[in-house]
Amino acid sequence: MSRLTLRLPETLHQQLIHLAEGEGVSLNQYIVYALTRQVVLGYSIQEISEEAVTQQKQSFATLLQQLGKASPSELESILAEREQIEPEAELSSEVIAHLQQRAHKRKKMPTHNPNSMIT
């Protein structure tokens, strides 16, 4: 656990004491709870309107159209030119072979059409 020294206005300090007593916990426990709750709120999922979803989908489709398309031969050429690096020590040759097989199988799968978005 870490320690943190704060300077609080006296009125805020008294309000926190009152709230902690109301909850039946120590001031420290209440402050930790309040801070945790505030941090979690920043990571919570928030509902957005249908209009915003539609706008995001349109923006995404426009972006995809602006990016253009590369042929499979162009992609192979680019990939062949990329820098080859040694794999991490934890990756055994068996794991690498398995991942390469999975990547090869995915190449054979039908491609996803970005213009047919799932709602």
For each residue, the residues with C-beta under 8 A, 3 or more apart:
1:
2:
3:
4:
5:
6:
7:
8: 12 13 16
9: 12 13
10: 13 14
11: 14 15
12: 8 9 15 16
13: 8 9 10 16 17
14: 10 11 17 18
15: 11 12 18 19
16: 8 12 13 19 20 27 30 31 34
17: 13 14 20 21 27
18: 14 15 21 22
19: 15 16 22 23 30
20: 16 17 23 25 26 27 29 30 31
21: 17 18 24
22: 18 19
23: 19 20 30 33
24: 21
25: 20 29 30 33
26: 20 29 30
27: 16 17 20 30 31
28: 31 32
29: 20 25 26 32 33
30: 16 19 20 23 25 26 27 33 34
31: 16 20 27 28 34 35
32: 28 29 35 36
33: 23 25 29 30 36 37
34: 16 30 31 37 38
35: 31 32 38 39
36: 32 33 39 40
37: 33 34 40 41
38: 34 35 41 42
39: 35 36 42 43
40: 36 37 43 44
41: 37 38 44
42: 38 39
43: 39 40
44: 40 41
45:
46:
47:
48: 52 53
49: 52 53
50: 53 54
51: 54 55
52: 48 49 55 56
53: 48 49 50 56 57
54: 50 51 57 58
55: 51 52 58 59
56: 52 53 59 60
57: 53 54 60 61 117
58: 54 55 61 62
59: 55 56 62 63
60: 56 57 63 64 114 117
61: 57 58 64 65 114 115 117
62: 58 59 65 66
63: 59 60 66 67
64: 60 61 67 114 115
65: 61 62
66: 62 63
67: 63 64
68:
69:
70: 74 75 78
71: 74 75
72: 75 76
73: 76 77
74: 70 71 77 78
75: 70 71 72 78 79
76: 72 73 79 80
77: 73 74 80 81
78: 70 74 75 81 82
79: 75 76 82
80: 76 77
81: 77 78
82: 78 79
83:
84:
85:
86:
87: 91 96
88: 91
89:
90:
91: 87 88 95 96
92: 95 96
93: 96 97
94: 97 98
95: 91 92 98 99
96: 87 91 92 93 99 100
97: 93 94 100 101
98: 94 95 101 102
99: 95 96 102 103
100: 96 97 103 104
101: 97 98 104 105
102: 98 99 105 106
103: 99 100 106 107
104: 100 101 107 108
105: 101 102 108 109
106: 102 103 109
107: 103 104
108: 104 105
109: 105 106
110:
111:
112:
113: 116
114: 60 61 64 117
115: 61 64
116: 113
117: 57 60 61 114
118:
119:
